[in-house]
């Protein structure tokens, strides 16, 4: 993993390999870069394991070292989607099996990690030269859980 200068580390309670397989099942072009289990490590958390994966071109470390830390909404990953089919795919994959829906395109996966499943079209609308289109898209977004692209544009 040493190629990149910065990569997120996701601290989970247990089984980094299982978590890595979970994320790789969602991000189909991803790959496992490495995995190592540390037994009798002498650290305060005792035994732990680490998996390194690459998803959507980003290296991610998964550290499974006990229940010391939990995820919060203060950190989330944004998935910029090209169309509604991609939004629907990621939304369903991340919210099933213990995940949950949130407002405005935010959701949590089964580990409690926050994701923003956002269409690239929204970024164009929020910066549109027509202020009315910006405002309409923003107000529409504020009423949604999963983002529906067609509902971001006023149909007159």
N, C-alpha and C positions, 0 to 999 in steps of 0.2 A: 504493500500500500504506500510506500514511501514516495511515489511519484508526485502526488498532489501536495500543495502547501497547507491546505486546511480541509478538514472533513469533520462532519458531525459524529459524535459518539452518543449512542442511545443506551442509557443505563436501564436495564430491565432486571427483574428479580431472578429469573432462572432460565436456563437452556437457550443460550445464544444460537446454537445450531438450529433449533426449532424455530426461533424468531427469524433467522436468516432465510430458512425455507419458506416461511410464511410470506415475507416480503418478496422473495424471488417468485412465488406463485402469482403475485399480483403484477409485478413489473417483469413481464415475460422476457425481455431482452437482457435482464440482469444476470449477474453471475457471482458465484461464491469465489472470493479471492483467496481466503485462508480461514482456517479454524484452529484453535488451540484451547485445550482444557488445562487448567493449572490446579493440581491437587496438592494439598498440604502446603499451601503457598506461604503461610506465616503472616498473611495480611489480616486486618481486622475482619474482613468479610469471609475469610476462610477460602474454601474452594471457589473458583470462578472459571468462566470460559469466555472467550472472545472470538467473534466471527467478523470478518471483513467481507463486505459485499459491494457490488457496484450496481446501482439502479439509475436508469435514465442518465447515465454518464457521470454520476456522482458516487464517490467512494463513501461508504458509511461503516463505522465501527459499531458493533453491537456487543456491549459488555454486560454479561449476566453475573452480577455480584451481590445479590441479596436485595432486601426491601428497603435499603437506606434512602433512596431517592425516587421520586415520582415525576412523571411528566406534568406540565401545566400548559395552559393556552398561551403563555408568554412566548413560547417557541412553537412554530408550526412549519410545515413544508408546503409550498405552493406547487401544485401540479397545473401547468398551463396546458389546457386541452384545445385541440384544433376544432372539435365539433361536438355535437350533442351525444353522439355515440360514445365518444371517449369519456365525456363527463359521466354518462350513465354507467359505463364500465367501472371507472375508478370509484364512483360513489357506492355502487353496489358491493364491490370487492372490499372496500375499506370499512363499510358499516355492518357487514354481515358477521356472524359468529362472535358477537360481543362488542362490536363497534357501535357508534351512535351518531345520529344526525345532529347538526347544530345549525345555527342561522347563517344566511348569506354565503352559502357554499362551503362552510366549515363542517368538518366531521372528525370523529376520532376512530382510530382502529381499535382492535381488541386489546392492544397493549396500553391504550390511553393516549397515544401520540396524536397530536392534532394535525390535520391536513386541510388545505384550502384547495378545493377542486374548482378551478376557475377557467372559463373560456377565454382564449386570446382576444375574442371579439369584445369582451368587456373592457379590456384595457384601451382598445380603440375608442369605445364609446365614452369612457370616462375622460378622455382627452379630446373629444370631438370639438371642432370649432363652433358648432351649434350648441350653445349652453342649454337649450331646452332638451336636446337629445341626451346630454350629460345628466341632467337632473332626472329625466324620465328613467334612464337606465339605473341610476342610483336608487331612486325610490322603489323601482320594481325589485331590485336586488335585495333591499331591506325587508321585503315581504316573503322572501324565498328561504327554503332550506337548500335542497339541491337546486342549482341554477339551471333554469330553462332558457336557453339562448333566445328563442323566439319571443319570449315574454319581456326581454330587455329593450325591445324596439317597439315604439308606439306604432300601432296599425291604424292609420287614418285613411 
